[in-house]
Amino acid sequence: MSETIRVCPTQDGTYTVYRGNLALISGLTRLQAERYEASIARQRSGLLTAGG
């Protein structure tokens, strides 16, 4: 089950990180949101390579 991780801007100028339809974290700067997204991607790729 692969759900897309994405960063979306909000009306107040902050960013929210989503996994599928679930908001994981909100109220971030763009840089913070992109770093969070990247950390999730690294974790997921590590799980895929370690878990087969």
Secondary structure, 3 states (H helix, E strand, C coil): CCCCEEEEECCCCCEEEEECCEEEEEEECHHHHHHHHHHHHHHHHHHHHHHC
